[in-house]
Amino acid sequence: MVPHLTTALNGPLRDIERNTLDAQAAIEHWFRLQWQEHATPFYSSVDLRNAGFKLAPVDTNLFPGGFNNLNPAFLTLAVQAARVAVEKMCSSAQRFLVIPENHTRNLFYLQNVAALADILRKTGLTVRIGSLIPDLVEPLAIDLPDGSVLKLEPVKRTGDRLALDDFDPCAILLNNDLSAGVPEVLKGLDPMQTLLPPLHAGWSTRLKSNHFAAYRDVAEAFARVIGVDPWLIDPYFEQCGEVDFQTRDGEECLATHVEQVLAKIRHKYTEYGIDKEPFVIVKADAGTYGMGIMTVKSPDDVRDLNRRQRNKMAVVKEGLAVSNVLVQEGVYSFETIHEAVAEPVVYMIDHFVIGGFYRVHTTRGPDENLNAPGMHFVPLAFEETGCFADPNARPDAPINRFYTYGVLARLAALAAAIELENTDPEFNP
Amino acid sequence: MVPHLTTALNGPLRDIERNTLDAQAAIEHWFRLQWQEHATPFYSSVDLRNAGFKLAPVDTNLFPGGFNNLNPAFLTLAVQAARVAVEKMCSSAQRFLVIPENHTRNLFYLQNVAALADILRKTGLTVRIGSLIPDLVEPLAIDLPDGSVLKLEPVKRTGDRLALDDFDPCAILLNNDLSAGVPEVLKGLDPMQTLLPPLHAGWSTRLKSNHFAAYRDVAEAFARVIGVDPWLIDPYFEQCGEVDFQTRDGEECLATHVEQVLAKIRHKYTEYGIDKEPFVIVKADAGTYGMGIMTVKSPDDVRDLNRRQRNKMAVVKEGLAVSNVLVQEGVYSFETIHEAVAEPVVYMIDHFVIGGFYRVHTTRGPDENLNAPGMHFVPLAFEETGCFADPNARPDAPINRFYTYGVLARLAALAAAIELENTDPEFNP
C-alpha cells in the first residue's frame, strides 16, 4: 500500500523525479565525494513533504525515535549499515550503551529503543540501556506491547567515564535529544569513550536555522548536479532572534519575516503557475516535538495571537522558553492514503537509507505539521527501501519515488553533517 | 525450504554452533579488528561442507559466478555492500567495466554477469561489460533466459588504459579468473585505473595451498576466540609439487601425503568417536572448475589410476597441465534436501555476507565434490542472509545455522585477504 498524490504530477516534480532517475550515476558519484569530506551522523531521520510540485525535507532528527515503525523486511539492511557505522565509530567498541529519553510511559517510544538496541545487538555488540532519569537507583524492567521486556539501568559516573554496574562501555549512543540541556553526567567524558551524536547536536544548543542554512548550500550544489531549480527541493526560511510571545517583543520582526517569505513563495508559485495559497510554518529554532508550531498564511496571523496561542508558542519540550524563531516556507503534503494526509519519514544509519514510514494522520490538513504533541498517527512502513532506482520503471513508480525520497533524505543528512562541523565548539570556541 | 542434516547433531558441531552463538559479540569485535588490518577482496564466494561433526570451507572463489542464484529478497543488501566496496575502491569511480569469462554459450554464467552488473548499476555506477574474447570485433548482444539482453563489448587498449568505445572506465572488475594466464591487454595498466581483484588473484598464479595456509592461521586464531578445536573448522591439507599424472612422476610423494592426511583425520575421528571412513580430496593446487578432482580413501587409490583417470587429473580448465597438487582432508556433506546432497555457497561483497545458495546435487554422494565439470545442480537460495544470529532461537535454527555459515565464509574471505597480501608481487619481487 503506497500513498498517492492527490495533485496531478505537474512540471516541477516530474522534473525532480525524472532528472533524479536520469542522473542516478552522477548523484551517487556526487554523494561518494561528499561522504569523503564529511563525517555522516551515526543515524538520522528526515521528515519530507511532497507537494507534487515541490519535494523537500522539513525536519532532520539526529535522535530518531521510530525504529519500531520500519519494515521488518529491511532489518538486515539496518544491521549491515550499523556495522559500517560501528566500524567507523570505534573498531574496538564491543560494549555499547544506549541512552534513551527519560519517558517511561510512552510505550511506542520505548518500543523504538528496543528496536534500536536489537539492530545494534545484531551487529554483534553487547548493548545495554542506560537511563538519565534522576531518581532511578536500580534497574527498571518495562513490559513492552510486543511482549518483550526493556531494562533501563541507572547510569553512573566513574571518574571521566560513564558506566552501568559491571559495564564499562566503549561507546555511548544518545537517543535522548538533550532538550533539557546537557546533564552534568555527560560533560567532560573520556574522549576514548566515543559519544554519538556529539553533545552539540542536542536540542539545547542545536538550531534549525543552522541546519537549513547548511541544507541550502547542499541543495544548491545538488540542484546543479541534476539540473533543477534548487527551490524545488529547498524551503525558504528566515530566522528571528529574541522573540517573546508572552511580552510580544520581537513580534514585528516576526511579521516582517513572515511577509518576506510569503512574498518569495508567491513569486515562485507564479513562476510555476501553482494555484495554491502560500503558507509558512513558524516554529522554535531550537527544540523538537512539534510544540510551538503554527501554520501562518498572513503576517497578521502572528500579530493577533490570543493568550492560548501565545502560551502554546512560548514553550517547547521540557519547558524551554522560545526565543529564536524560524519562519520556514510551508510545503503542502499532497500525499494521502484513504483520504488521510501522509508524510514520509526516511531513516538512515550512517549514510545508508534503511527504509522509512509514512506518518498517516486522519485529522490534519495538507498544510499542517504532522509531528505535533499528542499527535496520533498510524505508521505505514515503506514497501521499498529507497536504496536504488529502477530506470526501466516510470519515474513515479514506487521504487523510484522512494529512491528520490532517499536522495532528499541523504541531502538532509549531509547538511546535518556540515551543520555539526560548523557548530562544533572545539573548532568554534 | 532448508536442507536438514542427516546425521544427528553430535558433540563437535553442536559446540561450533553453540559457541558461535554465545560468542557473537566477541566474534564481530574480532572481525572488526581483522578488517582494519586487511583489505577485503571486492567480492568472494565460499563453498562450505557441513559434516555434522565438522563444518569447513573447502573452496574460496575470488571471481564468484553465481550472483543469479541469490535470493532476490536480499538484493538491497548486496547493493548496500557494493556501495561500501565501491567507496573504498575509488570514490571517483563512476564508469565501471566488468570483464566476464569468455564463455558465450553458458547462459547460466551470463545470467550471473547480468545479475552482478545489475547490483553495480543499482549502486549508481555506469556499468558496461568488456570481453576478452580474442576475435570479438564488435558488440555482441546475447539474449538471456530471463528475457533481458547482455551486451558484450570488445575491450581495447589505449596507452596504459583499458577502454571500450566511448568509455574510459575508472575501475575494472574481473569476473574472469584468468585460468588461461594474464592476457597482455591487462598487463601494466595505469595504476589510477583500479583493477580488482588484483592480477595475482587469478588462477594462473593463485595456489589453493597459499589460501589454506592463510586459512589455517585464521582458523587457529578464531578457534581461540570461540573456544573450540580448530580442526572442527579447518580441513588438513598437504601440498605436492611436481606431480605429472601422465608420466607418474611424483606419484609416491602424493601417496605418502595421502597416507599422512588420512592418518591425521583417522586420529581426529577416533578422538571424537566419529564412525566414518576418512577420505581426502586430491585436486590441482592451481585452477578451478573442479576438473582434476578425486575422492581418495587409500594411498593405493592414487597409485592405481587407469589411463582415463590420469587424463582427467592431468588437465584443468583452459588446458593448464597439473603440476602442483593439493591433498585436502575430505569433509562429508551431510546436508540433504529431498535425499539429494546439498552444499552451501556463501556470497560476500567486501566483508559483508549478502546471502548464498545451496548446490543441490541428486547424483552425487556425501563424499564427492559438488562443483564438477558438467555438474548439474539445482541452486536453492538461502532463506536467511546469515548476517546475524538470534540468541533466543535454538543454535541449529535456520537463522543461527546461516549465521554460522556466514562466519565461516568470512573467515575464508579474511584468509583470502591475507593470502593476497602474502602473494602480492609488489612486496614479493
Interface residues (C-beta under 8 A of the other chain):
Chain A: Q24 A25 A26 I27 E28 H29 F31 R32 L33 W35 Q36 A73 F74 T76 L77 V79 Q80 A81 R83 V84 V86 E87 S91 S92 A93 Q94 K122 T123 G124 L125 T126 F352 T385 C387 F388 A389
Chain B: Q24 A25 A26 I27 E28 H29 F31 R32 L33 W35 Q36 A73 F74 T76 L77 V79 Q80 A81 R83 V84 V86 E87 S91 S92 A93 Q94 K122 T123 G124 L125 T126 F352 T385 C387 F388 A389
